[in-house]
Amino acid sequence: MKFDLHDLIAFRSAAELSNFRKAAEAVHISQPAFSRRIDKLEQALGVKLFERTTRRVTLTAVGREFARKIGLLLDDLDETLLTVRGVGTGRMGEVTVSSVPSTVYYFLSQVIHRYRERYPKLRVKILDASANEVLSAVSRGESDFGLNFIGSSEPGIEFRPLLEERFVAACRRDHPLARRREVSWSQLAAHDFIAVAKSSGNRLLLDQALARVKDRPQPVYEAQHVTTLLGLVEAGLGVAAVPSIAMPGPDHPLLVSVPLVDPVVTRRIGLITRQGRRLSPEAQQLYDFLAEMKLPPRTARQRSR
């Protein structure tokens, strides 16, 4: 048959993105060249794989079945090449993990540190991005798996829950709220409040949970990521509401977390993978290690007695 591996890779990209322009960009060729590859593949197979319009392409029934089988074939090829490369270089290979930033600094970093102590011959690449970008990276195959708080209801995504955590008030040890056992959202509103931007998944979650709270906090400062909020809190610019997993331990010299109530707001963190994709042995090993970690979220007040 007159087609090659590049044509199959182009087909998989188009099947995943449903857009020839985006798919062409993903495989780093021009759109006309990309279209020629798809045409060549369809002619070689003697079937129509896509229904095309001026704005979108969709798989035919034959195309959907072909996409499923080609996906498995290419995943197996990737796994084989990684294994061969690992044997040749004396290294196990590389695993790419996408993660929302709030889970990286104090949670994922600890997990990877423990993992590297047990399995030192592995390179781990972390893509820290927004919740939607993490979801997209997993869907497009740019990362082996992700750590996210969205994805449980997304088509084509498998979500494995890890833990459920609550939002806490982050403040300096010398702040008046640091002495409280718990803080309500209305009490938090009496202080300069630092929030993540409206484009953040955490902001959307909080806005929905606090829609009926009369005296909810109004941000004086905004930033894109939770880790940036903590830097502003450390600088003494105000207080923030952050997931408990983003907070440091009780020995931190400056930061304290206090449970937020009325209402208690939680989010569920889980591992996400693309349905039907087989992980490489290295990625599966790290995935299983993460799934078995026993790191409960810190929901109690964190400060030295």
Secondary structure per residue as TSV (DSSP state, phi and psi in degrees):
chain	resnum	aa	ss	phi	psi
A	1	M	-	360.0	139.2
A	2	K	-	-90.0	66.1
A	3	F	-	-149.0	165.6
A	4	D	-	-133.9	-174.0
A	5	L	H	-61.5	-37.2
A	6	H	H	-61.8	-35.5
A	7	D	H	-67.3	-38.9
A	8	L	H	-68.0	-38.4
A	9	I	H	-66.2	-39.7
A	10	A	H	-63.2	-42.7
A	11	F	H	-60.6	-46.1
A	12	R	H	-61.5	-39.7
A	13	S	H	-62.5	-44.0
A	14	A	H	-66.4	-37.0
A	15	A	H	-65.3	-35.9
A	16	E	H	-78.3	-36.6
A	17	L	H	-98.5	-16.9
A	18	S	S	55.1	31.9
A	19	N	-	-158.2	119.1
A	20	F	H	-65.5	-37.6
A	21	R	H	-63.2	-48.8
A	22	K	H	-65.6	-38.4
A	23	A	H	-65.7	-39.6
A	24	A	H	-62.8	-41.2
A	25	E	H	-63.4	-37.4
A	26	A	H	-65.8	-32.3
A	27	V	T	-102.2	6.4
A	28	H	T	65.5	45.1
A	29	I	S	-135.7	167.7
A	30	S	-	-71.5	159.1
A	31	Q	H	-65.4	-42.4
A	32	P	H	-58.5	-42.1
A	33	A	H	-65.2	-36.3
A	34	F	H	-65.0	-45.7
A	35	S	H	-60.9	-36.8
A	36	R	H	-65.2	-36.2
A	37	R	H	-64.6	-42.5
A	38	I	H	-66.1	-42.5
A	39	D	H	-60.3	-42.6
A	40	K	H	-63.5	-40.2
A	41	L	H	-65.6	-44.2
A	42	E	H	-64.3	-39.8
A	43	Q	H	-66.6	-39.4
A	44	A	H	-66.7	-37.7
A	45	L	H	-83.0	-22.7
A	46	G	T	74.8	23.6
A	47	V	S	-137.0	160.8
A	48	K	-	-94.1	121.1
A	49	L	-	-94.6	-26.2
A	50	F	E	-131.1	146.1
A	51	E	E	-98.8	124.1
A	52	R	E	-109.4	138.5
A	53	T	-	-125.7	178.8
A	54	T	S	-68.7	-20.9
A	55	R	S	-115.1	-20.0
A	56	R	-	-153.7	153.1
A	57	V	E	-121.4	141.7
A	58	T	E	-129.6	149.1
A	59	L	E	-73.5	141.7
A	60	T	-	-76.8	174.2
A	61	A	H	-59.4	-42.9
A	62	V	H	-65.1	-39.6
A	63	G	H	-63.0	-38.1
A	64	R	H	-64.3	-43.4
A	65	E	H	-67.4	-40.3
A	66	F	H	-64.1	-39.3
A	67	A	H	-62.6	-40.1
A	68	R	H	-63.6	-46.4
A	69	K	H	-70.8	-39.8
A	70	I	H	-66.9	-35.6
A	71	G	H	-59.1	-45.4
A	72	L	H	-64.5	-40.6
A	73	L	H	-63.6	-45.7
A	74	L	H	-69.6	-34.9
A	75	D	H	-63.8	-41.6
A	76	D	H	-63.2	-39.3
A	77	L	H	-64.3	-44.2
A	78	D	H	-57.7	-44.2
A	79	E	H	-63.0	-42.2
A	80	T	H	-64.0	-44.9
A	81	L	H	-64.2	-39.8
A	82	L	H	-63.0	-40.5
A	83	T	H	-65.9	-44.4
A	84	V	H	-63.3	-43.0
A	85	R	H	-63.5	-39.2
A	86	G	H	-63.1	-40.3
A	87	V	H	-64.7	-40.0
A	88	G	H	-70.5	-30.9
A	89	T	H	-102.3	-8.6
A	90	G	T	79.4	10.5
A	91	R	S	-117.9	156.8
A	92	M	-	-77.6	-24.7
A	93	G	-	126.9	-159.4
A	94	E	E	-133.1	141.5
A	95	V	E	-124.1	132.8
A	96	T	E	-108.8	124.8
A	97	V	E	-121.2	126.2
A	98	S	E	-98.1	143.2
A	99	S	E	-153.3	145.1
A	100	V	-	-67.7	141.1
A	101	P	G	-57.1	-31.8
A	102	S	G	-64.8	-18.3
A	103	T	G	-98.0	-7.0
A	104	V	I	-80.7	-49.5
A	105	Y	I	-64.0	-46.6
A	106	Y	I	-110.7	-15.7
A	107	F	I	-103.8	-65.3
A	108	L	I	-62.1	-35.8
A	109	S	H	-61.6	-39.5
A	110	Q	H	-66.5	-41.4
A	111	V	H	-62.6	-47.0
A	112	I	H	-66.2	-36.4
A	113	H	H	-60.6	-45.4
A	114	R	H	-66.3	-37.9
A	115	Y	H	-64.9	-42.5
A	116	R	H	-66.6	-29.0
A	117	E	H	-64.6	-33.2
A	118	R	H	-89.2	-38.5
A	119	Y	-	-128.0	82.2
A	120	P	-	-72.3	-21.8
A	121	K	S	-89.7	63.2
A	122	L	-	-152.4	136.0
A	123	R	E	-100.0	125.7
A	124	V	E	-112.1	124.8
A	125	K	E	-108.7	125.1
A	126	I	E	-109.2	125.8
A	127	L	E	-104.6	101.4
A	128	D	E	-91.7	119.8
A	129	A	-	-154.0	176.5
A	130	S	-	-65.7	165.4
A	131	A	H	-58.5	-43.3
A	132	N	H	-67.2	-37.3
A	133	E	H	-69.6	-36.5
A	134	V	H	-62.4	-44.2
A	135	L	H	-59.8	-44.3
A	136	S	H	-65.7	-39.6
A	137	A	H	-62.5	-39.2
A	138	V	H	-70.7	-43.0
A	139	S	H	-61.2	-38.9
A	140	R	T	-85.3	-4.3
A	141	G	T	80.3	15.0
A	142	E	S	-76.7	-20.7
A	143	S	S	-131.3	152.6
A	144	D	S	-67.5	-43.9
A	145	F	E	-156.7	172.6
A	146	G	E	-133.0	163.6
A	147	L	E	-120.2	114.4
A	148	N	E	-151.4	165.2
A	149	F	S	-110.7	5.9
A	150	I	-	-126.8	160.1
A	151	G	-	126.8	-11.4
A	152	S	T	-66.5	-23.4
A	153	S	T	-118.3	15.3
A	154	E	-	-86.0	133.7
A	155	P	T	-65.7	139.0
A	156	G	T	81.6	5.0
A	157	I	E	-123.1	134.5
A	158	E	E	-101.6	129.6
A	159	F	E	-116.7	120.1
A	160	R	E	-111.0	108.5
A	161	P	E	-62.0	139.7
A	162	L	E	-107.9	-48.5
A	163	L	E	-162.0	159.2
A	164	E	E	-116.7	131.2
A	165	E	E	-129.8	160.2
A	166	R	E	-107.5	161.0
A	167	F	E	-83.7	141.7
A	168	V	E	-127.8	160.7
A	169	A	E	-84.5	126.3
A	170	A	E	-100.8	125.9
A	171	C	E	-149.8	168.2
A	172	R	E	-76.8	156.9
A	173	R	T	-63.1	-25.9
A	174	D	T	-91.5	8.3
A	175	H	S	-85.6	145.8
A	176	P	G	-55.6	-33.9
A	177	L	G	-70.2	-19.8
A	178	A	G	-64.7	-20.2
A	179	R	G	-88.3	-4.1
A	180	R	-	-87.7	152.7
A	181	R	S	-80.9	-28.1
A	182	E	-	-157.4	160.5
A	183	V	E	-136.1	134.8
A	184	S	E	-85.1	161.6
A	185	W	H	-64.9	-34.8
A	186	S	H	-68.0	-35.1
A	187	Q	H	-68.4	-36.2
A	188	L	H	-64.5	-31.1
A	189	A	T	-66.9	-15.5
A	190	A	T	-78.9	-3.5
A	191	H	S	-121.7	158.9
A	192	D	-	-57.2	122.2
A	193	F	E	-109.2	135.0
A	194	I	E	-112.1	124.8
A	195	A	E	-127.1	158.2
A	196	V	E	-75.8	155.3
A	197	A	-	-66.6	162.8
A	198	K	T	-65.1	-18.3
A	199	S	T	-77.1	-8.4
A	200	S	S	-81.2	142.2
A	201	G	H	-64.2	-34.0
A	202	N	H	-64.9	-37.1
A	203	R	H	-65.4	-42.7
A	204	L	H	-61.7	-43.5
A	205	L	H	-60.4	-45.6
A	206	L	H	-68.6	-41.9
A	207	D	H	-59.7	-39.8
A	208	Q	H	-68.8	-41.1
A	209	A	H	-70.2	-28.5
A	210	L	T	-104.5	13.6
A	211	A	T	-57.2	-31.7
A	212	R	T	-101.3	5.6
A	213	V	-	-81.8	120.4
A	214	K	T	-66.1	-52.6
A	215	D	T	-103.8	62.5
A	216	R	-	-79.6	153.1
A	217	P	-	-64.5	141.1
A	218	Q	-	-112.6	126.5
A	219	P	E	-67.5	136.2
A	220	V	E	-93.9	-32.7
A	221	Y	E	-128.8	150.4
A	222	E	E	-133.7	149.9
A	223	A	E	-146.2	166.0
A	224	Q	S	-78.7	-33.9
A	225	H	S	-126.4	152.5
A	226	V	H	-61.4	-38.4
A	227	T	H	-61.5	-32.6
A	228	T	H	-69.1	-37.7
A	229	L	H	-56.8	-43.6
A	230	L	H	-64.6	-34.8
A	231	G	H	-64.4	-39.3
A	232	L	H	-69.6	-36.1
A	233	V	H	-63.8	-45.1
A	234	E	H	-59.2	-33.6
A	235	A	T	-75.2	-4.7
A	236	G	T	84.3	20.4
A	237	L	S	-84.5	-11.2
A	238	G	-	156.9	-157.3
A	239	V	E	-121.2	163.7
A	240	A	E	-143.3	158.7
A	241	A	E	-107.3	118.2
A	242	V	E	-134.8	158.5
A	243	P	E	-64.1	143.2
A	244	S	G	-60.9	-29.6
A	245	I	G	-67.3	-18.5
A	246	A	G	-83.7	-10.5
A	247	M	S	-87.3	148.6
A	248	P	-	-74.3	175.0
A	249	G	-	-75.3	177.4
A	250	P	T	-67.4	-11.5
A	251	D	T	-90.7	4.7
A	252	H	-	-66.2	134.6
A	253	P	S	-71.4	-19.4
A	254	L	S	-122.0	-37.2
A	255	L	E	-96.7	142.9
A	256	V	E	-132.7	143.5
A	257	S	E	-113.8	139.2
A	258	V	E	-126.7	129.2
A	259	P	E	-57.3	137.3
A	260	L	E	-96.9	137.9
A	261	V	E	-132.9	172.9
A	262	D	S	55.1	59.7
A	263	P	S	-98.6	166.4
A	264	V	-	-79.4	124.4
A	265	V	-	-111.4	129.4
A	266	T	E	-125.2	164.4
A	267	R	E	-141.4	154.0
A	268	R	E	-108.9	124.3
A	269	I	E	-98.1	136.6
A	270	G	E	-149.8	168.8
A	271	L	E	-90.8	133.2
A	272	I	E	-118.6	139.9
A	273	T	E	-136.2	161.1
A	274	R	E	-82.1	129.1
A	275	Q	T	-58.8	135.6
A	276	G	T	85.7	-7.3
A	277	R	-	-94.2	127.4
A	278	R	-	-86.8	128.1
A	279	L	-	-75.2	149.7
A	280	S	-	-65.1	160.5
A	281	P	H	-54.8	-39.0
A	282	E	H	-67.0	-45.0
A	283	A	H	-66.1	-39.2
A	284	Q	H	-63.9	-38.0
A	285	Q	H	-64.3	-44.5
A	286	L	H	-69.2	-39.0
A	287	Y	H	-58.2	-48.1
A	288	D	H	-65.2	-36.7
A	289	F	H	-63.4	-43.8
A	290	L	H	-63.0	-42.7
A	291	A	H	-64.3	-27.5
A	292	E	H	-93.5	-5.4
A	293	M	-	-64.8	138.3
A	294	K	-	-111.0	78.1
A	295	L	-	-119.6	87.0
A	296	P	-	-63.7	145.1
A	297	P	-	-63.7	146.6
A	298	R	-	-87.8	106.9
A	299	T	-	-110.8	-14.4
A	300	A	S	-86.3	166.9
A	301	R	-	-63.2	134.4
A	302	Q	-	-114.8	98.7
A	303	R	-	-160.5	154.3
A	304	S	-	-68.2	140.0
A	305	R	-	-81.5	360.0
